[in-house]
């Protein structure tokens, strides 16, 4: 079984190029932030279920909507059903701006829904804003 170990950010993203960009952007924002990436929904669920045994959980989970194995929405529903992860913010981070996807994400318990920005600088700004809010200003993650 893959282990989460210590991670500030748990990213579930099947696009290897975009994962690389996120990794670079996070390093640009804060070199001390630890990122764990899993490229499919079923693998992510396996890792996250292991958190209950390890007592380690991420500070934030970023989910793509369209994932192989288990969709982002189905994974979100599973995560929100795991007691030890209920306080971890789950952000849908996707290219879709379909109102049906946004509504479903809210119904399944997403803490936020963010459309992936175009361009590297916009990505850095977007992630910086997300992290500032969830790591600094939001009391549930403290």
C-alpha positions, 0 to 999 in steps of 0.5 A: 500500500502506498503511504501518505507520510507527511503531506500538506497538499494531497493532489489527485490529478491524472495529467502528468504535465499539469501535476508538474506545473502544480509541483513547480508552482507550490515550490515557488510559493513555499519550498517547505510545503510537502506535496503528494500526487496520485494520478487516479481516484482508486489509488487516491482512495487507498492512500487516504484510507491508510491515513486512519491507520497512520494518524497522518492526514493532509492539510488540504486535498485538491481533486481533479474532476475527471479521473481514471478509476473513480471520478473526482465526484465519487472520490469526494463522496468517499472522502466525506464519508471517512470520519478522520478526513471530514475536517480536511478541506477538499477542493475540486480543481478542474477545467470544467465550469459546468454548472451541473458539476459545480452543483454536484460538488457542493452537494457531495461536500466540496469545500470549494470548486475552482476552475484551473487557471490558464497560465503559470503565473495565474496558477501560482496566484490561484494556489497562493490564494487557496493556501493563504485562505485554508492554511492561514485564515480558516480555523478548521485547518489550524 
